[in-house]
Structures are given as structure tokens and as C-alpha cells.
């Protein structure tokens, strides 16, 4: 006999959980505070331009395949995927390095910048591939309830990979600072500096060079629409413009419903895919597992300043994804993690989906998404946003050898205050809690509340961590725990 389950939020993890729980026979209702589903992965449409508001990289296609396969489906039943070639470009002061779609072409590129580096790259990616197999086929699909989950035949042989860090490993094998930056970049998706990320997480380099970078036609929001459709096909109902203001707990300490405005809605089980810290503020203090002090001490992934820009012409010398690493990587990282402040010379990222996907901009136009990683909880004003836009667009013009400022039809921005307001995001973080050594697996906030029965959590602040593929997995793990404990 299934249970009545409320899910708070409709991001990747919530929609995944809704599908799994509905498939298991539960009566699932999803409540989303915003007018559209998707959580941080929403869409902006303006004057014929389409932008993904949040996530813009499609990595680890195998995890999406595995997710849809759990329901007898394939991604291609819902959306079309194209492999990008080049996967992305990286701009340095005097060079633009294109990263190809396969390892052989990437090895050739590395060899041009550092003799002998292709051999080191093959060794590095072989190791990363092994770690990917252990992590993705094994560890990340564990619920983080016990340290023993990390102890397997394979991981015991990898203990050193939890002691060393990605930065140290890369520098052992490579000397050219440009190649080092390219190899350190993927772990930034995990929300910490390469020197604070255990070596084991070099599996992100295999995700990059081994599996490639993909684009769902129409943008990442097509994946959200696919997951919404799948959840509803399984029987879930979804309600938007429905901000949950309280999680109800009965006298026995069991979650038994939610409040929306002043209305009570009774349920047997509550699962929150909203920001974890915010979710606990929906409880009376005695029912919260983690104090304000606990959250304040944690290492959070960065926030971001993002611009969505409509250009009235096609741009030159750019690819679909572009990284601008023409300034000091370490200095910017310090301004995020060690000494939080607005960065002096920020690195930034830009994508133009209209280059490979013409439907995302009007004919003869280009849609630009520009992102600067920032420390969470910084002061955020219109003046600061404008100052930083001018900084990066001037550099963009210089590095790509073209004038674009007079070709801007419009620009919208999204920053710390918006992350707080739109997603109740703790300190306005963009990617959840960083995957540092002391914030890995069972050391992350729990999927199941220790204080309130029948209350569960999912998303990037819990297991397995930040990013879109981990969020899909988080939804599955939460659903499995609910099925396990609700049948006892």
C-alpha cells in the first residue's frame, strides 16, 4: 500500500525522486514556489532568445541514460542530444586552446604545448576512468548513512586518492600552466579549489575528456521538461506557485504534512528538495538537526553573477562553451574561498548555445550567457553588477578580437540576492555544498532526518553532492530510503 508523499521543490533531485516514488506506488505531490518547475534549472525567454537560467553543461550522459532506463525509457524518447566538437575553448592571455570531442585529439593538443604530455595525459585519464567506475557504478549510489559504505575492495586500494589532492597530482605530471588550468577546471563543478579536492575526484577529468560535452537541443531546460513529463507519466502531480511555509510535525515527532499560505495539507511522508538549510527553517527549532553555527562553518560552493545577453549579430572566435582564464586562477580562487570579496580580475565563463542550436536565438543573432564565480553572501547591488559586466565584456572584446558592446539588444542579470530570493539558497550559493574531504559521503547532511520521523531531504547539499548528475542520483537515493523505511 503506497503512502501520500509531499515533495518540496521541483529541481532535478525532486523530479527524480517524484518519478521513483510514484513508480513504487506512492501518491506523490510536488510543490514548487516558482511559476515554473526546474528549481535552479529554469528558462528565460525574451524577444525570441532562449537562455538556460542555471546549469548549462551536460556531462556524464551515462547517468541520464541510467535514470531514464529505470523507467524503461531513453533520453532520446524526450530530447535530442548533440556531442559538441570542440567541447569548449579556453582563452589565456595569448592563446585560445580548443578541447576536442575525443581523447586522441586532446592528446595532440596537449603535445603541442608540452612535449611528452600526451603520455602523461593518457595515464592520468586511465586513473580518472578507474575512479569514475568506482564512483559512478558504486559509491555515489550509496545513501551516506555510514562510513562503512566507503569501504569496498576497490576503495581500499584507493586510500591515497583521498589523502592527496587534484592540484598536487596534476602538477606532478604537467608543467605548462595552461594545461594545468585545463586539468584543474573540471573539479570546480564540485564547488571547491583543486587543492582542497581529494585526488579521487579526478574522475571529473574522465567525465570531461573521456565522455565528452553534450548539448540537449533547445537547452538544459529540455531535460527538466522531460523529467516533469516522466514524473507525471508515473502518476505524480505537480503544483507551481505553491511556496511551502512550514513542515508539520505531530506530537510523536513525525512529519505529517505541510503548510502552503495558511492551508494545512496532510501527508504521511515529507521529502524536501529545497535548499537544505531553508528546509530546516520550516521546522520548529527543536526539530532541526543542524544549527546555524553548523551551516556557517561549512564550505559552500560559489555563488555566481550571471548575465543573459541578446546580441544583434553573429559573434566570431567563440565556441558553444568558452572559459576565460586570462587572469590569475589562484588569486580568484582565494577571493572566493579564503578571503571572500568581489574579485579584482575574475575568471569567467561564457556560452552561446545559438552557435550549435540556432533555435535559441533569432536569425543573425547570438544569445550570450556570461558567468563569474563569486564567494557566497557578498554585497550585491546593481552598480556592482554593471561594473563587473563592463570588466568582462571589455576583456571579451579584446580576447576575441571583435566589438560587441554596441550590438547588445538587452541584458538581464542574476546574482547573490536572486539566488536567495528565487531558491531560498543559503548565502546565495549557486551549487550547494562543496565536495571537500570532510564534506564527502556520510559527512554531508543526511538524506533522512535524525530528529523527525518520515522527513527526508534530497539535492545538492546532501549526498552525493553538487551538479546535475549527482542531483539525479540524490533523488534516487532519497526515494530508496523512503521505500526501505516506509515498508518496515
C-alpha positions in Angstrom: 0.0 0.0 0.0 1.5 3.3 -1.1 1.9 6.4 1.1 0.9 10.0 0.5 4.2 11.9 -0.1 4.8 15.6 -0.4 7.9 16.8 -2.2 9.0 20.4 -1.7 10.7 21.9 -4.7 10.9 20.7 -8.3 14.6 20.7 -9.3 16.4 17.7 -10.7 16.6 15.8 -7.5 12.9 16.4 -6.6 11.6 15.4 -10.0 13.8 12.3 -10.0 12.5 11.3 -6.5 8.9 12.0 -7.7 9.3 9.5 -10.6 10.9 6.8 -8.4 8.4 7.2 -5.6 5.4 7.2 -8.0 6.8 4.2 -9.8 6.9 2.4 -6.3 3.1 3.0 -5.9 3.1 6.1 -3.7 0.8 9.0 -4.2 3.2 11.9 -4.9 2.5 15.6 -4.9 5.3 18.1 -5.8 5.1 21.7 -4.6 7.1 24.4 -6.3 7.3 28.0 -5.1 8.1 29.5 -8.5 5.7 29.7 -11.5 7.6 27.0 -13.5 9.3 23.7 -12.5 13.0 23.2 -12.5 14.4 24.7 -9.3 17.7 26.3 -10.3 17.3 25.0 -13.9 14.7 27.4 -15.3 14.5 29.1 -18.6 14.4 32.7 -19.7 12.7 33.6 -22.9 12.9 37.1 -24.2 12.4 38.7 -27.7 12.9 35.4 -29.5 16.0 34.5 -27.4 16.1 31.4 -25.1 18.5 31.1 -22.2 19.0 28.4 -19.5 18.9 30.4 -16.3 21.1 27.9 -14.3 23.0 24.7 -15.4 24.4 24.8 -18.9 26.8 21.8 -19.1 25.6 18.3 -20.0 28.2 15.9 -18.7 28.1 12.3 -17.7 25.5 11.2 -20.2 25.6 7.7 -18.8 23.9 8.9 -15.6 21.0 10.4 -17.5 20.7 7.1 -19.6 20.7 5.1 -16.4 18.0 7.4 -14.9 15.6 7.0 -17.9 16.4 3.3 -18.2 15.0 2.8 -14.7 11.6 3.6 -16.2 12.1 1.6 -19.5 12.9 4.9 -21.4 15.8 6.6 -23.1 16.8 10.3 -23.1 16.1 10.2 -26.9 12.4 9.5 -26.1 12.3 13.0 -24.7 15.1 15.2 -26.2 17.8 15.2 -28.8 21.5 15.2 -27.7 24.4 16.5 -29.8 28.0 15.9 -28.9 29.9 19.2 -29.1 33.1 19.4 -31.1 35.1 21.3 -29.8 33.7 20.5 -26.4 34.9 24.0 -25.3 37.6 26.7 -25.8 39.9 28.1 -23.1 41.3 31.6 -23.6 44.6 32.5 -22.0 46.4 35.9 -22.4 47.8 35.0 -25.7 46.3 31.6 -26.6 43.0 30.0 -27.3 43.1 26.3 -26.7 40.3 24.2 -28.2 39.4 21.0 -26.4 38.3 18.4 -28.9 35.5 15.9 -28.7 37.7 12.8 -28.1 40.9 11.9 -26.1 43.1 11.4 -29.1 42.6 14.9 -30.4 43.0 16.3 -26.9 46.3 14.4 -26.6 47.5 16.0 -29.8 46.6 19.4 -28.5 48.5 18.8 -25.2 51.6 17.7 -27.1 51.7 21.0 -29.0 52.1 22.9 -25.7 54.3 20.4 -23.7 56.3 17.7 -25.3 55.6 14.3 -23.8 52.4 15.4 -22.1 50.2 13.2 -24.2 51.6 10.1 -22.5 51.1 11.6 -19.0 47.6 12.6 -20.1 46.7 9.0 -21.1 48.0 7.8 -17.7 46.1 10.5 -15.8 42.8 9.7 -17.7 43.2 6.0 -17.2 43.4 6.6 -13.5 40.4 9.0 -13.7 38.5 6.4 -15.6 39.1 3.8 -12.9 37.9 6.2 -10.3 34.9 7.1 -12.4 33.9 3.4 -12.5 34.3 3.0 -8.7 32.5 6.3 -8.0 29.6 6.2 -10.5 28.9 2.5 -10.6 29.3 2.1 -6.9 29.9 4.8 -4.3 27.6 7.6 -5.4 24.6 5.3 -5.4 25.0 4.7 -1.6 22.9 6.8 0.8 25.7 8.2 3.0 24.3 6.7 6.2 27.5 5.0 7.3 31.3 5.4 6.9 31.4 1.7 6.0 29.7 2.5 2.7 33.1 3.8 1.5 34.9 0.6 2.4 34.9 -1.7 -0.6 37.6 -3.8 -2.2 38.2 -1.1 -4.8 38.3 1.9 -2.4 40.7 0.3 0.0 43.3 0.3 -2.8 42.5 3.9 -3.4 43.1 5.3 0.1 45.9 7.5 -1.2 43.5 9.2 -3.5 41.6 10.6 -0.6 44.8 11.9 1.1 46.3 13.6 -1.9 44.6 16.3 -3.9 43.8 17.1 -7.6 46.1 20.1 -7.7 49.1 18.1 -6.4 48.5 15.2 -8.8 48.2 17.5 -11.9 51.4 19.4 -11.1 53.3 16.1 -10.7 52.7 15.2 -14.3 52.3 18.6 -16.1 54.4 21.8 -16.1 52.7 24.1 -18.6 50.4 26.4 -16.6 47.8 26.4 -19.4 47.5 22.6 -19.3 47.4 22.6 -15.5 44.4 25.1 -15.6 42.6 23.0 -18.1 43.0 19.9 -16.0 42.1 21.6 -12.8 38.9 23.2 -14.2 36.5 20.2 -14.1 36.7 19.8 -10.3 35.4 23.4 -9.9 32.0 21.8 -10.7 32.4 20.2 -7.2 32.5 23.5 -5.6 36.0 23.7 -4.1 39.5 24.6 -5.2 41.6 21.8 -6.8 44.0 21.9 -3.8 41.0 21.2 -1.5 39.5 18.4 -3.6 40.7 14.8 -2.9 42.5 13.1 -5.9 39.7 10.6 -6.1 37.6 13.3 -7.7 39.8 13.4 -10.7 37.0 11.2 -12.2 35.6 14.6 -13.3 38.5 14.7 -15.8 37.3 11.4 -17.3 33.7 12.9 -17.5 35.3 15.8 -19.4 37.9 14.1 -21.8 36.5 10.6 -21.8 32.8 11.1 -22.1 32.6 14.5 -23.7 30.4 17.5 -23.6 26.9 17.3 -24.9 24.0 19.7 -25.6 20.3 18.9 -25.4 18.6 20.6 -28.4 16.7 23.6 -27.0 18.9 23.8 -23.9 19.2 22.1 -20.5 15.6 23.0 -19.7 14.5 20.3 -22.1 15.9 17.8 -19.6 13.7 19.3 -16.9 10.6 19.2 -19.2 11.5 15.5 -19.9 11.7 14.7 -16.2 8.5 16.6 -15.5 6.7 14.5 -18.2 8.2 11.3 -16.8 7.1 12.1 -13.2 3.6 12.8 -14.4 3.6 9.6 -16.6 4.4 7.7 -13.4 1.4 9.4 -11.6 2.9 12.3 -9.7 1.0 15.6 -9.5 2.9 18.9 -9.7 1.7 22.3 -8.4 3.6 25.5 -9.1 3.2 28.9 -7.3 2.9 26.9 -4.1 5.5 28.1 -1.6 5.7 25.8 1.4 5.8 27.9 4.6 6.0 25.1 7.2 6.7 21.4 7.6 4.1 20.0 10.1 5.3 17.6 12.9 2.9 15.8 15.2 3.3 15.3 19.0 5.1 12.0 18.4 7.8 13.8 16.3 6.6 12.5 12.9 6.3 14.7 9.9 2.6 14.7 8.9 2.2 17.5 6.3 3.0 20.9 5.1 1.5 24.4 5.1 1.0 26.5 2.0 -0.1 30.0 2.9 -2.4 29.3 5.8 -3.6 26.0 4.5 -2.7 22.6 6.0 -2.1 19.7 3.7 -1.7 16.3 5.4 0.8 13.7 4.2 2.4 10.5 5.5 5.9 11.5 4.4 7.6 14.8 3.5 10.7 15.0 1.2 12.3 18.3 0.7 14.4 19.0 -2.4 14.5 22.7 -1.5 17.8 24.2 -0.1 18.6 22.0 3.0 19.2 24.9 5.4 15.9 26.6 4.3 14.0 23.3 4.6 15.1 23.1 8.3 13.9 26.6 8.9 10.4 25.3 8.0 10.6 23.3 11.2 10.4 24.4 14.9 14.0 24.8 16.2 13.8 21.6 18.4 13.2 19.5 15.2 16.2 20.8 13.3 19.3 18.6 13.0 21.8 21.3 12.2 22.4 24.6 14.0 23.2 28.0 12.3 26.7 27.5 13.6 27.0 24.2 11.7 26.0 25.8 8.4 28.2 28.8 8.9 31.3 26.6 9.3 30.7 24.6 6.1 32.5 25.2 2.9 29.9 26.3 0.3 30.3 26.2 -3.4 30.5 29.6 -5.0 27.6 31.9 -5.9 27.6 33.5 -9.3 27.0 36.7 -11.2 25.3 35.7 -14.4 24.3 37.8 -17.4 21.9 36.8 -20.2 22.7 38.9 -23.2 20.9 39.2 -26.6 23.3 40.3 -29.4 22.0 41.6 -32.8 24.8 39.9 -34.8 26.7 36.6 -35.0 29.9 36.5 -33.0 33.4 35.5 -34.2 36.1 33.5 -32.5 33.9 31.8 -29.9 32.6 28.3 -29.4 29.5 27.0 -27.7 31.3 26.8 -24.3 34.2 29.2 -23.5 36.4 29.6 -20.4 38.3 32.9 -20.0 41.4 32.0 -17.9 43.5 35.0 -18.9 43.8 36.2 -15.3 45.3 34.5 -12.1 43.3 31.4 -11.3 44.7 31.1 -7.7 44.0 34.7 -6.9 40.4 34.5 -8.0 40.0 31.2 -6.0 41.4 32.9 -2.9 38.8 35.7 -3.3 36.1 33.0 -3.3 37.3 30.7 -0.5 40.0 32.2 1.6 39.3 35.9 1.7 35.8 36.4 0.3 35.3 39.5 -1.7 34.4 40.8 -5.2 37.3 39.5 -7.3 39.8 42.0 -8.8 40.3 40.3 -12.1 37.8 37.5 -12.3 37.9 34.4 -14.5 34.7 34.0 -16.3 32.7 31.6 -18.5 30.5 32.3 -21.5 28.3 30.1 -23.6 26.5 30.8 -26.9 24.1 28.0 -27.5 22.9 29.6 -30.7 26.2 28.7 -32.3 25.2 25.0 -32.4 21.5 25.3 -31.7 20.0 28.1 -33.9 16.5 27.9 -32.4 17.8 29.6 -29.2 18.2 33.0 -30.9 16.6 34.9 -33.8 18.2 34.7 -37.3 21.5 36.5 -37.4 21.6 36.9 -33.6 23.5 35.3 -30.8 22.5 34.5 -27.2 25.2 35.0 -24.6 25.4 33.6 -21.1 28.3 35.0 -19.0 29.1 33.7 -15.5 31.6 35.0 -12.9 32.0 32.6 -9.9 31.8 34.6 -6.6 32.0 34.0 -2.9 28.6 33.4 -1.4 26.8 36.2 0.6 28.7 39.1 -0.9 27.0 42.5 -1.1 25.0 42.6 -4.4 24.0 45.9 -6.0 23.0 47.0 -9.5 26.1 49.2 -9.6 28.5 46.3 -8.8 26.7 44.1 -11.4 27.2 46.8 -14.1 30.9 47.4 -13.1 31.6 43.7 -13.5 29.7 43.4 -16.7 31.9 46.2 -18.2 35.0 44.4 -16.9 34.3 41.1 -18.6 32.8 42.4 -21.8 35.8 44.7 -22.4 38.1 41.6 -21.9 35.8 39.6 -24.1 36.2 42.1 -26.9 40.0 42.2 -26.5 40.4 38.4 -26.4 38.1 37.5 -29.2 39.1 40.4 -31.4 35.7 42.0 -32.0 33.5 44.8 -30.9 30.2 43.7 -29.3 29.1 46.4 -26.8 27.1 48.3 -29.4 25.4 45.1 -30.5 23.7 44.4 -27.2 19.9 44.4 -27.6 19.3 43.7 -23.9 20.9 42.1 -20.9 19.4 40.6 -17.7 21.4 39.6 -14.7 21.2 37.1 -11.8 23.3 37.2 -8.7 23.5 36.5 -4.9 20.3 38.3 -4.0 18.4 36.4 -6.7 19.7 33.0 -5.6 18.4 33.8 -2.1 15.0 35.2 -3.3 14.3 32.6 -6.1 15.6 29.5 -4.4 15.9 30.3 -0.7 19.6 29.5 -1.3 21.9 29.6 1.8 24.1 32.7 1.5 23.0 32.8 -2.2 25.2 29.8 -3.1 24.8 28.6 -6.7 26.0 25.0 -6.4 25.3 23.7 -2.9 27.9 22.5 -0.5 31.5 21.8 -1.7 32.8 18.2 -2.0 35.9 18.6 0.2 37.3 15.6 2.1 35.4 16.5 5.3 32.2 17.0 3.3 32.1 13.8 1.4 29.6 10.9 1.6 28.4 10.2 5.2 30.0 13.6 6.3 27.4 15.5 4.4 23.9 16.5 5.8 21.7 13.4 6.0 19.1 12.3 3.5 16.9 11.2 6.4 16.2 13.4 9.4 17.5 12.1 12.7 15.1 14.2 14.7 11.8 13.9 12.8 10.4 10.6 11.6 9.2 10.4 7.9 11.1 13.5 7.0 13.7 13.3 4.2 15.9 15.6 2.2 17.4 15.5 -1.3 19.5 17.8 -3.5 23.0 19.2 -3.8 23.5 20.0 -0.1 23.2 16.3 0.8 24.6 13.1 -0.9 26.3 12.7 -3.3 26.9 16.5 -3.9 26.8 19.4 -6.3 25.9 19.2 -10.0 23.1 17.9 -12.2 24.0 14.2 -12.5 24.6 14.0 -8.7 21.2 15.6 -8.2 19.5 12.9 -10.2 21.3 10.3 -8.1 20.3 12.1 -4.9 16.6 11.8 -5.9 17.0 8.1 -6.4 18.8 7.6 -3.1 16.1 9.5 -1.1 13.4 7.5 -2.8 15.2 4.2 -2.0 15.5 5.2 1.7 11.8 6.2 1.8 10.8 2.9 0.3 13.0 1.0 2.6 11.9 2.7 5.9 8.2 3.1 5.0 7.8 -0.6 4.3 9.2 -1.6 7.8 
